[in-house]
Amino acid sequence: MRYISTRGQAPALNFEDVLLAGLATDGGLYVPENLPRFTQEEIASWAGLPYHELAFRVMRPFVSGSIPDADFKKILEETYGVFSHNAIAPLRQLNGNEWVMELFHGPTLAFKDFALQLLGRLLDYVLQKRGERVVIVGATSGDTGSAAIEGCKHCENVDIFILHPHNRVSEVQRRQMTTIFGDNIHNIAIEGNFDDCQEMVKASFADQGFLKGTRLVAVNSINWARIMAQIVYYFHAALQLGGPARSVSFSVPTGNFGDIFAGYLARNMGLPINQLIVATNRNDILHRFMSGNQYVKETLHATLSPSMDIMVSSNFERLLFDLHGRNGAAIAGLMDSFRQGGGFSVEPERWTEARKLFDSLAVDDEQTCETIAEVFAQSGELLDPHTAIGVRAARECRRSLDIPMVTLGTAHPVKFPEAVKKAGVGKALELPAHLSDLFERDERCTVLPNDLKAVQAFVSQHGNRGKPL
Ligand SMILES: *Cc1c(COP(=O)(O)O)cnc(C)c1O
């Protein structure tokens, strides 16, 4: 499989190189040159497979030429072996034909484990083969950091540095990062906000001199491998609900458009998906596009669903690429005008094309809490605020009651106790067994000033299993 950039000017890469790449050299994002397409018979024949075997069949074409089948199977079996629920991504019924797919049974209790548990193992496999080491420098406002650290903690060939804003992540989220020890794991609390952290990561990709030749790898959802891993659970859900003979709809709590883009790809690979709902919080750039063809940057608001607090959705460029007939020059132009003027619209027929599949809703904090309370009263299911936004959007935007509607349950409610408390649900939140002593564990973290040079100096001092690069 070859991968090409959404801006058309960077060299095509194979899977291995795309795994190790950040942005393409032309500033674009990598996508498969040709998406595999499965027949209905083929998809139907996968019914009842264990999750890792389904994952093998769905992802095999993407890694072909880079990872032999037997090795890939073994990696997938290990990856999904660490999940605490036997079904890996169980479906919970809320109402007649309404479901939540629980994607929070991985080590860090958010859906990001599906991709980052795999990414860590893939990196180690590829790096072992090449005899190389890499450094990861990533920024997090919460869930990505812990999932990335958990995914890479056993990697022999990866040193991981995660930047989080000092005193601005929740205690559960901080402890999920800072209580994991290893000489290749480095938590850095930056005396600044999340944007400061992200800017430092971007600047480090742009100028990698401080790495003394060691390669820098991205763990945010611009990394293709993360999107790839998320395609699988759309197939998994559909197969349990009568697919592919029957179509299914999904509502997806969205920030960076990563998770929902995976659903879009599942559909293009042959899975009958009737409707994809973009569910955002008050940071609603995607909803403003889907509802009114305006992709315009606005100020950032802090919400009860912090993992979706974004101003700009990086993966949206991947959808725009398809909407523009995969014309890289057109995307480069749009992105330029976005950078200069802070916004754009697309031609009406392209927007109409997107709207055939996508609907959207923006849900504010008050409605989020209302939905948590409503669903708890109706069905006893306690939703986290991100998932609640998805359920709310599913209910308001649903096109057909005959088609099963699945909301992606992106996090365990215990990660976001504030929202649950505000919703007035009087149920005690308990950490799952593997995290029950989280608040008693020792923490390890370095506080650094909001200064790029200080961060880069720290990375070069510790980037080789705690020793200087
Ligand atoms: C990251 C995250 C999201 C948003 O996912 P995207 O792929 O950026 O759309 C939603 N919910 C939770 C709990 C998350 O951690």
The ligand as an SDF file (V2000), in Angstrom:
LIG
                    3D

 15 15  0  0  0  0  0  0  0  0999 V2000
   -9.8920   12.5080   21.6900 C   0  0  0  0  0  0  0  0  0  0  0  0
  -11.2840   12.3780   22.1920 C   0  0  0  0  0  0  0  0  0  0  0  0
  -12.3850   12.7550   21.3910 C   0  0  0  0  0  0  0  0  0  0  0  0
  -12.2340   13.3830   20.0280 C   0  0  0  0  0  0  0  0  0  0  0  0
  -11.6910   12.5100   19.0940 O   0  0  0  0  0  0  0  0  0  0  0  0
  -11.2590   13.0260   17.6360 P   0  0  0  0  0  0  0  0  0  0  0  0
  -10.6580   11.8430   16.9820 O   0  0  0  0  0  0  0  0  0  0  0  0
  -10.2910   14.1330   17.8630 O   0  0  0  0  0  0  0  0  0  0  0  0
  -12.4670   13.4970   16.9570 O   0  0  0  0  0  0  0  0  0  0  0  0
  -13.6580   12.5490   21.9090 C   0  0  0  0  0  0  0  0  0  0  0  0
  -13.8460   12.0310   23.1400 N   0  0  0  0  0  0  0  0  0  0  0  0
  -12.8190   11.6720   23.9410 C   0  0  0  0  0  0  0  0  0  0  0  0
  -13.1030   11.1280   25.2980 C   0  0  0  0  0  0  0  0  0  0  0  0
  -11.5020   11.8280   23.4940 C   0  0  0  0  0  0  0  0  0  0  0  0
  -10.4790   11.4680   24.2940 O   0  0  0  0  0  0  0  0  0  0  0  0
  1  2  1  0
  2  3  1  0
  2 14  2  0
  3  4  1  0
  3 10  2  0
  4  5  1  0
  5  6  1  0
  6  7  2  0
  6  8  1  0
  6  9  1  0
 10 11  1  0
 11 12  2  0
 12 13  1  0
 12 14  1  0
 14 15  1  0
M  END
$$$$
